């Protein structure tokens, strides 16, 4: 299961540097699979391949946190819940408002998360 940042977020930024997969971005920031990973190409669902440096639009779509500021978001296809790095998701451990919680839309078993980590970091 990936982690999601809820509207309890106060935009402190503590979570972003803690992510070993570089899956956390400030709202409004484009993201790519290459950021913080060893990926060079990505196979899409239709079988086509794209360069891993291809940028994608922010995921949150302008959602605002508890303090009225735009908050951070997590790319679920890059989130491994820190499996293979830490015992618990690092973002959740450092979040002062408990805004980093499991995302019910992205449920994955530990083995799936470990395989995603291996894929992201070319291990």
C-alpha positions as CSV (number, residue, x, y, z in Angstrom):
1,X,0.0,0.0,0.0
2,X,1.4,3.4,-0.9
3,X,1.2,6.3,1.5
4,X,-0.9,9.4,0.9
5,X,-0.7,12.9,2.4
6,X,-4.0,14.0,3.9
7,X,-5.4,17.5,4.4
8,X,-4.0,17.4,7.9
9,X,-0.7,18.5,6.3
10,X,0.7,21.8,7.5
11,X,3.2,22.1,4.7
12,X,6.3,21.7,7.0
13,X,8.3,19.7,4.4
14,X,9.7,17.2,6.9
15,X,8.6,14.3,4.8
16,X,10.1,15.1,1.5
17,X,13.8,14.6,2.3
18,X,13.0,11.4,4.2
19,X,11.8,9.4,1.2
20,X,14.4,7.0,-0.1
21,X,12.6,6.7,-3.5
22,X,12.1,10.4,-4.1
23,X,8.3,9.8,-4.3
24,X,7.3,13.0,-2.4
25,X,7.0,16.3,-4.2
26,X,5.7,19.7,-3.3
27,X,2.3,20.4,-4.8
28,X,2.7,22.1,-8.1
29,X,6.0,20.4,-8.9
30,X,6.2,18.0,-11.8
31,X,7.7,14.6,-11.2
32,X,9.6,11.8,-13.1
33,X,10.4,8.2,-12.4
34,X,14.1,9.0,-12.8
35,X,14.1,11.4,-9.8
36,X,16.1,9.6,-7.0
37,X,16.0,6.2,-8.8
38,X,18.1,4.2,-11.2
39,X,15.4,4.0,-13.8
40,X,16.2,4.9,-17.4
41,X,13.0,3.7,-19.2
42,X,9.5,2.8,-18.1
43,X,7.2,0.4,-19.8
44,X,3.7,1.8,-19.9
45,X,0.5,-0.3,-19.6
46,X,0.0,-0.3,-23.4
47,X,3.4,-1.8,-23.8
48,X,5.1,1.3,-25.1
49,X,8.3,2.7,-23.4
50,X,9.0,6.2,-22.3
51,X,12.2,7.8,-21.1
52,X,12.3,7.8,-17.2
53,X,13.1,11.5,-17.3
54,X,9.7,12.2,-18.8
55,X,8.0,14.6,-16.5
56,X,4.4,14.2,-15.3
57,X,1.9,16.8,-13.9
58,X,1.5,17.0,-10.1
59,X,-0.9,14.5,-8.7
60,X,-2.8,16.5,-6.1
61,X,-4.6,18.9,-8.4
62,X,-4.6,21.9,-6.1
63,X,-5.7,20.2,-2.8
64,X,-5.0,22.4,0.2
65,X,-3.7,21.4,3.7
66,X,-4.9,22.4,7.2
67,X,-3.0,25.6,7.1
68,X,-4.5,26.7,3.7
69,X,-1.3,26.1,1.8
70,X,-0.9,23.7,-1.0
71,X,0.7,20.5,0.4
72,X,3.0,17.8,-0.7
73,X,1.9,14.7,-2.6
74,X,3.3,11.1,-3.0
75,X,3.6,9.3,-6.3
76,X,2.0,6.0,-5.5
77,X,3.9,4.1,-8.2
78,X,7.2,5.2,-6.6
79,X,6.2,4.7,-2.9
80,X,7.4,1.4,-1.3
81,X,6.4,2.4,2.2
82,X,10.1,2.4,2.8
83,X,10.2,-1.4,2.5
84,X,13.8,-2.5,2.2
85,X,15.0,0.8,3.7
86,X,13.2,1.2,7.1
87,X,10.8,-0.7,9.4
88,X,8.1,1.9,8.9
89,X,7.4,4.7,6.3
90,X,9.8,7.4,7.1
91,X,7.4,10.2,6.1
92,X,4.9,9.0,8.6
93,X,7.5,8.9,11.4
94,X,8.6,12.5,10.9
95,X,5.2,14.0,10.2
96,X,4.1,16.2,13.1
97,X,0.4,16.0,12.2
98,X,0.1,12.4,11.2
99,X,-0.9,13.4,7.7
100,X,1.0,10.5,6.1
101,X,-1.3,7.5,6.1
102,X,-1.8,4.3,4.1
103,X,-3.6,5.0,0.8
104,X,-6.6,2.6,0.4
105,X,-6.5,3.0,-3.3
106,X,-3.0,1.5,-3.6
107,X,-2.9,-1.7,-1.6
108,X,0.2,-3.8,-2.1
109,X,1.7,-6.7,-0.1
110,X,5.2,-6.4,1.4
111,X,6.7,-8.6,-1.4
112,X,5.2,-6.4,-4.0
113,X,6.7,-3.3,-2.3
114,X,10.1,-5.0,-2.1
115,X,9.9,-5.9,-5.8
116,X,9.1,-2.2,-6.6
117,X,12.1,-1.1,-4.5
118,X,14.3,-3.5,-6.5
119,X,12.9,-2.2,-9.8
120,X,13.3,1.5,-8.8
121,X,16.9,1.1,-7.7
122,X,18.0,-1.5,-10.3
123,X,19.1,-3.9,-7.7
